[in-house]
Amino acid sequence: MKEAVDIYLDSADTSQWTLPAGCPPVVGVTTNPSLVFQAGLPVNLASYERLVRAAGASGMRQLMVQLPSNDVEAAHGWVEKLQAVATQERVSLTIKLPCHPSWIDCIAAVQAMNQAILLTGLSNAVQLLWAQSLRADFVAPYVGRLAADSSHGGRDVWALMQACVAAQTPEAPHEGPQLVAASIKSPDVLARLMGMGAAAVTLPPASLIAWSQDSVTDAAMAQFERDMVASHALG
């Protein structure tokens, strides 16, 4: 069993990649077109190459980037150039692609380049079986979004998470895909995923920083301080 869950920072803003004391170590960074836009960058190849170089300079071992288009020719060009930069920077690159049949040709083309892939937005057990059949390296369900979805009378999110964890074990028909859980809204959800054996999670830097401290811990520390001061009166 893995000793600890792998944590990826969910941010394309390189100024957020340095975390304060109290935060656990991270293995890398994951981005998507929305995060790139939110970081004030155009969603283009130059921005992605910049992120790969920034990951190398920051000591990040892994970077996950999502292609913005399912155009096969464009995907081949992007991946080829990103692989070259990643090799120079000694960064392990993963290409993120939507878990959707309209992307099947692009998925096949990227895999043909001996490139690790993550299927993002996985939302149900049939999609998980499809991802397994494609031998995807990673799957990334949006836990918070699924929990909030009421379009089908609610979803049993944790049944899907359990299936994803089971799929990543050697007892499955083939090892993988590895679960990279995203859209985590609370430390309790994180704890449950860790307890289930999720391979990895993605978290915004702000969440990691906020959860590195806790009011219960603060209250206990304050009580210790008060009791220590009061004890001095005992002589």
C-alpha positions in Angstrom: 0.0 0.0 0.0 1.2 3.5 -0.7 2.6 5.4 2.2 0.8 8.6 1.4 -1.5 10.1 -1.2 0.3 12.1 -3.9 -0.7 15.8 -4.0 -0.8 18.0 -7.1 -1.2 21.7 -6.9 -4.3 22.8 -8.9 -2.9 26.0 -10.3 -1.2 27.6 -13.3 -0.2 30.6 -11.3 3.5 29.9 -10.6 3.6 32.5 -7.8 1.3 30.1 -5.8 3.6 27.1 -6.2 5.7 27.9 -3.1 3.8 26.8 0.1 4.4 27.9 3.7 5.5 25.7 6.6 2.8 23.2 7.7 1.8 22.2 4.2 2.6 18.6 3.1 5.0 18.1 0.1 3.6 18.1 -3.3 4.7 15.9 -6.3 3.7 18.3 -9.0 1.2 20.6 -10.6 -1.9 20.0 -12.6 -3.6 22.6 -14.9 -6.4 23.0 -17.4 -7.4 25.7 -19.9 -9.5 27.4 -17.2 -6.7 27.5 -14.7 -4.3 28.9 -17.4 -6.8 31.6 -18.2 -7.3 32.4 -14.5 -3.5 32.8 -14.1 -3.6 35.6 -16.7 -2.1 33.5 -19.5 -3.3 32.8 -23.0 -4.2 29.2 -23.7 -1.5 28.5 -26.2 1.6 26.4 -26.7 3.9 29.2 -25.6 2.1 29.4 -22.2 2.3 25.6 -21.8 6.0 25.5 -22.6 6.5 28.3 -20.0 4.7 26.2 -17.4 6.9 23.2 -18.1 10.0 25.3 -17.6 8.6 26.9 -14.5 7.9 23.4 -13.1 11.5 22.4 -13.7 12.8 25.6 -12.1 10.5 25.1 -9.1 11.7 21.5 -8.5 8.3 20.1 -9.4 8.8 16.5 -10.5 5.5 16.2 -12.4 3.3 18.4 -14.5 -0.2 17.6 -15.9 -1.5 19.9 -18.7 -4.7 19.6 -20.6 -4.9 20.0 -24.4 -7.4 22.6 -25.5 -8.4 20.9 -28.7 -9.1 17.4 -30.0 -7.6 18.2 -33.4 -5.1 15.3 -33.9 -2.6 17.2 -35.9 -2.5 20.1 -33.5 -2.3 17.6 -30.5 0.7 15.9 -32.1 2.6 19.2 -32.6 1.9 20.3 -29.0 2.8 17.1 -27.4 6.0 16.7 -29.4 7.2 20.2 -28.3 6.1 19.8 -24.7 7.9 16.5 -24.5 11.1 18.1 -25.7 10.9 20.8 -23.0 9.9 18.4 -20.3 13.0 16.2 -21.1 15.2 19.3 -20.9 13.7 20.3 -17.6 13.6 16.7 -16.2 9.9 17.0 -15.6 7.5 14.0 -15.9 4.7 15.1 -18.3 1.2 13.9 -18.3 -1.3 15.0 -20.9 -4.9 15.5 -19.8 -7.8 14.8 -22.2 -11.5 14.9 -21.6 -13.1 11.5 -20.9 -15.4 11.8 -23.9 -15.8 9.7 -27.1 -15.3 12.8 -29.3 -11.7 12.8 -28.1 -11.0 9.1 -29.0 -8.8 9.9 -32.0 -6.8 12.4 -30.1 -6.4 10.0 -27.2 -5.1 7.3 -29.5 -2.7 9.8 -31.2 -1.2 11.0 -27.9 -0.8 7.5 -26.6 1.0 6.5 -29.8 3.6 9.1 -28.9 4.4 7.0 -25.8 2.9 9.7 -23.7 1.1 9.2 -20.3 -2.5 10.4 -20.3 -5.1 11.4 -17.8 -8.8 11.3 -18.7 -10.4 14.2 -16.9 -14.1 14.7 -16.0 -14.8 11.0 -15.5 -18.2 10.9 -13.9 -19.6 7.3 -13.8 -18.8 3.7 -13.8 -19.2 3.2 -17.6 -16.7 5.9 -18.3 -14.3 4.2 -15.8 -14.7 0.9 -17.7 -14.0 2.8 -21.0 -10.9 4.5 -19.5 -9.7 1.0 -18.4 -10.2 -0.4 -21.9 -8.1 2.5 -23.3 -5.4 1.8 -20.7 -5.4 5.4 -19.5 -2.7 6.1 -16.9 -4.9 8.3 -14.7 -8.5 9.2 -14.3 -9.7 12.4 -12.6 -13.3 12.6 -11.4 -14.5 16.0 -10.0 -15.7 14.8 -6.6 -17.2 18.1 -5.5 -19.1 18.6 -8.8 -20.5 15.1 -8.7 -21.6 15.5 -5.1 -23.4 18.7 -6.0 -25.1 17.3 -9.1 -28.8 16.6 -8.6 -29.7 16.1 -12.2 -30.2 12.4 -11.7 -31.7 12.6 -8.2 -28.2 12.7 -6.6 -25.2 10.5 -7.2 -23.5 7.9 -5.1 -20.1 9.6 -5.4 -18.4 7.3 -3.0 -19.4 4.2 -4.9 -17.6 5.6 -7.9 -14.5 6.5 -5.9 -14.4 3.0 -4.5 -14.6 1.6 -8.0 -11.8 3.9 -9.1 -9.6 2.8 -6.2 -10.3 -0.9 -7.0 -9.4 -0.3 -10.6 -5.9 1.0 -9.7 -4.9 -2.1 -7.7 -2.8 -5.0 -9.2 -5.8 -7.3 -8.6 -7.7 -5.6 -11.4 -7.4 -6.9 -15.0 -4.5 -4.5 -15.5 -2.9 -2.1 -13.1 -4.5 1.3 -13.4 -5.8 3.8 -14.2 -4.7 5.6 -11.1 -7.2 7.8 -9.3 -6.4 11.5 -9.2 -9.4 13.0 -7.4 -10.2 16.6 -8.1 -12.7 19.2 -6.9 -12.2 18.5 -3.2 -14.2 20.9 -1.1 -13.2 20.0 2.5 -10.5 18.3 4.6 -13.1 15.7 5.5 -13.5 14.7 1.9 -9.7 14.6 1.5 -9.5 12.3 4.6 -12.0 9.9 3.2 -10.2 9.7 -0.1 -6.9 9.1 1.7 -8.6 6.3 3.8 -10.0 4.7 0.7 -6.5 4.5 -1.0 -6.8 7.2 -3.7 -3.5 7.4 -5.5 -3.5 11.2 -5.8 -5.5 14.3 -5.3 -5.4 17.8 -6.7 -5.8 20.8 -4.4 -5.7 24.5 -4.9 -2.8 26.1 -3.0 -5.3 28.2 -1.0 -7.0 25.0 0.3 -3.7 23.4 1.3 -2.7 26.6 3.1 -6.0 27.0 4.9 -6.2 23.4 6.0 -2.6 23.3 7.3 -4.1 25.0 10.4 -7.2 24.1 12.4 -9.3 25.9 15.0 -9.3 22.7 17.2 -5.5 22.7 17.2 -5.4 26.4 17.9 -7.8 26.0 20.8 -5.8 23.2 22.3 -2.6 25.3 22.0 -4.3 28.2 23.7 -5.4 26.0 26.6 -1.9 24.6 27.1 -0.6 28.2 27.2 -3.2 29.3 29.8 -2.6 26.2 32.0 1.2 26.6 31.8 0.9 30.2 33.0 -1.6 29.3 35.7 0.7 26.5 36.9 3.3 29.1 37.9 1.0 30.1 40.8 1.4 26.6 42.3 4.9 27.6 43.4 
